Amino acid sequence: MDKTFSLTVTKTEEAGYKSALIGLSYNKNQPIENMPELALKLSTHDHGHNKFLEQIYLWIEVTAPRYWWQEGDTYRLSTKNSQSTMHTILKDELNATNFECEDIGGIDINYLNNLLSNKELVLLKRKLPEGFMQKRMWTMNYKCLRNIIIQRQSHRLPHWPSFINQLKSQVDHPELLPFK
């Protein structure tokens, strides 16, 4: 099994914790000072009891290969703004840094660049390896991230545990999430 993979995750912003606690205090009719402890307790109670997690938002910049993004697109309770494949490949000639690893499945980069220079863009997109790297700004709430962690923490695709481990040290309230 190829253990070479590439994925980087950088948190750019996080917001909503205080507002989520204020809303939780309305629901529980308790002072805001009691809410961090209650939030910690409720964070593990799915099926509506941890809905306050939906109010804590996270913006992360992720650079990953196209094949990983196909799985990332499973999580619809989020928004992604990405590099357009078409605009990325039109910017410059392709080289090894555009791909997850130097071996791009027997496809010659010169062949891809020839397609590019001849403006055969549809064929170029068809031939572009799944290891082509793309950067996206991904916005999600803590509840969506909780689902990702639960479902992907021990995933066989090594990108997922790496994604989760990189986020673990960057989120402001890891205590509310099921990190191992």
C-alpha positions as CSV (number, residue, x, y, z in Angstrom):
1,M,0.0,0.0,0.0
2,D,1.3,3.5,-0.9
3,K,1.8,5.4,2.3
4,T,2.6,8.6,0.4
5,F,-0.2,11.1,0.6
6,S,-0.6,14.8,1.0
7,L,-3.2,16.8,2.9
8,T,-2.9,20.1,4.8
9,V,-5.5,21.7,7.0
10,T,-5.3,25.2,8.4
11,K,-8.0,26.8,10.5
12,T,-8.6,30.4,9.4
13,E,-11.4,31.3,11.7
14,E,-13.8,30.1,14.3
15,A,-16.9,31.8,15.7
16,G,-20.1,31.3,17.6
17,Y,-19.1,29.6,20.9
18,K,-20.4,32.4,23.1
19,S,-23.6,32.8,21.2
20,A,-24.2,29.1,21.3
21,L,-23.8,29.1,25.1
22,I,-26.2,32.1,25.4
23,G,-28.8,30.2,23.3
24,L,-28.2,27.1,25.5
25,S,-28.8,29.2,28.6
26,Y,-32.2,30.4,27.2
27,N,-33.2,26.8,26.6
28,K,-32.1,25.6,30.1
29,N,-33.2,28.7,31.9
30,Q,-29.9,28.9,33.7
31,P,-27.2,31.5,34.0
32,I,-24.5,31.7,31.2
33,E,-21.8,30.8,33.8
34,N,-23.2,27.3,34.0
35,M,-23.2,26.7,30.3
36,P,-19.6,25.6,29.5
37,E,-20.1,22.6,31.9
38,L,-23.5,21.8,30.5
39,A,-22.3,22.2,26.9
40,L,-19.5,19.7,27.6
41,K,-22.1,17.2,29.0
42,L,-24.6,17.7,26.1
43,S,-22.0,17.7,23.3
44,T,-22.0,13.9,23.3
45,H,-25.8,13.6,23.2
46,D,-26.9,13.4,19.6
47,H,-30.5,13.5,18.3
48,G,-31.1,17.1,19.1
49,H,-29.6,17.5,22.6
50,N,-26.4,18.8,21.2
51,K,-27.9,21.1,18.6
52,F,-26.0,24.1,20.1
53,L,-23.0,22.6,18.2
54,E,-24.7,23.8,15.0
55,Q,-24.0,27.4,16.0
56,I,-20.2,27.0,16.4
57,Y,-18.6,27.6,13.0
58,L,-15.2,26.8,11.7
59,W,-13.5,27.9,8.5
60,I,-10.6,25.7,7.3
61,E,-8.4,25.8,4.3
62,V,-7.7,22.3,3.0
63,T,-5.3,21.2,0.3
64,A,-6.0,17.7,-0.8
65,P,-6.1,15.5,-3.9
66,R,-9.3,15.3,-6.0
67,Y,-10.0,11.7,-4.9
68,W,-10.2,12.8,-1.2
69,W,-12.5,15.7,-2.1
70,Q,-14.9,13.2,-3.6
71,E,-15.4,11.7,-0.1
72,G,-15.3,15.2,1.6
73,D,-18.3,16.2,-0.6
74,T,-20.3,13.6,1.3
75,Y,-20.7,16.2,4.1
76,R,-23.4,18.5,2.8
77,L,-24.0,20.4,6.0
78,S,-21.1,22.6,5.1
79,T,-20.0,25.0,2.4
80,K,-16.9,24.8,0.2
81,N,-15.3,27.4,-2.0
82,S,-12.6,25.9,-4.1
83,Q,-10.0,26.4,-6.7
84,S,-11.6,25.7,-10.0
85,T,-9.9,22.8,-11.8
86,M,-10.2,24.6,-15.1
87,H,-8.8,27.9,-13.8
88,T,-5.9,26.1,-12.0
89,I,-4.8,24.1,-15.0
90,L,-5.1,27.2,-17.3
91,K,-2.8,29.3,-15.0
92,D,0.6,27.7,-15.8
93,E,2.1,24.6,-17.2
94,L,1.5,21.6,-15.0
95,N,4.4,20.2,-13.0
96,A,5.0,17.6,-10.3
97,T,4.0,20.1,-7.5
98,N,0.4,20.1,-8.9
99,F,0.1,16.4,-7.9
100,E,0.1,14.5,-4.7
101,C,3.1,12.5,-5.8
102,E,5.5,12.4,-8.7
103,D,4.2,9.1,-10.1
104,I,0.9,10.2,-11.6
105,G,-0.2,6.8,-12.8
106,G,1.8,6.5,-16.0
107,I,0.5,9.7,-17.4
108,D,3.2,12.0,-18.9
109,I,3.0,15.6,-17.7
110,N,4.3,16.6,-21.1
111,Y,1.3,15.0,-22.6
112,L,-1.0,16.9,-20.3
113,N,0.8,20.2,-21.0
114,N,0.5,19.5,-24.8
115,L,-3.3,19.1,-24.3
116,L,-3.2,22.4,-22.4
117,S,-1.2,24.3,-25.1
118,N,-3.6,23.0,-27.8
119,K,-6.6,24.1,-25.7
120,E,-8.0,20.6,-25.5
121,L,-9.4,21.4,-22.1
122,V,-12.2,18.7,-22.0
123,L,-9.7,16.0,-22.8
124,L,-7.2,17.4,-20.3
125,K,-9.8,17.3,-17.6
126,R,-10.6,13.7,-18.5
127,K,-7.0,12.7,-18.3
128,L,-6.1,14.6,-15.2
129,P,-5.1,12.2,-12.5
130,E,-7.1,12.0,-9.3
131,G,-4.0,12.9,-7.4
132,F,-4.3,16.5,-8.7
133,M,-4.2,18.8,-5.7
134,Q,-7.0,21.3,-5.0
135,K,-7.3,23.9,-2.3
136,R,-10.7,24.7,-0.8
137,M,-12.0,26.9,2.0
138,W,-14.4,24.6,3.9
139,T,-17.0,26.1,6.3
140,M,-18.7,23.8,8.7
141,N,-20.2,23.7,12.1
142,Y,-19.1,21.7,15.1
143,K,-21.9,19.2,14.6
144,C,-20.8,18.4,11.1
145,L,-17.2,18.1,12.3
146,R,-18.4,15.8,15.1
147,N,-20.0,13.5,12.4
148,I,-16.8,13.6,10.4
149,I,-14.7,12.6,13.4
150,I,-17.0,9.8,14.4
151,Q,-17.2,8.4,10.9
152,R,-13.7,8.9,9.7
153,Q,-11.3,8.9,12.6
154,S,-10.2,5.3,11.9
155,H,-10.8,5.4,8.2
156,R,-8.6,3.2,6.0
157,L,-7.8,6.2,3.7
158,P,-5.0,7.8,5.7
159,H,-6.0,11.3,4.7
160,W,-9.0,11.2,7.1
161,P,-7.1,10.5,10.3
162,S,-4.6,13.1,9.2
163,F,-7.3,15.6,8.6
164,I,-8.8,15.0,12.0
165,N,-5.4,15.0,13.8
166,Q,-4.5,18.3,12.2
167,L,-7.7,19.9,13.3
168,K,-7.5,18.6,16.8
169,S,-4.7,21.1,17.7
170,Q,-6.4,24.0,15.9
171,V,-10.0,24.1,17.1
172,D,-10.8,26.4,20.0
173,H,-13.0,23.9,21.9
174,P,-11.7,20.4,21.3
175,E,-13.4,19.3,24.5
176,L,-16.7,19.4,22.6
177,L,-15.6,17.1,19.9
178,P,-15.0,13.3,20.0
179,F,-11.3,13.3,19.3
180,K,-9.4,10.2,20.5
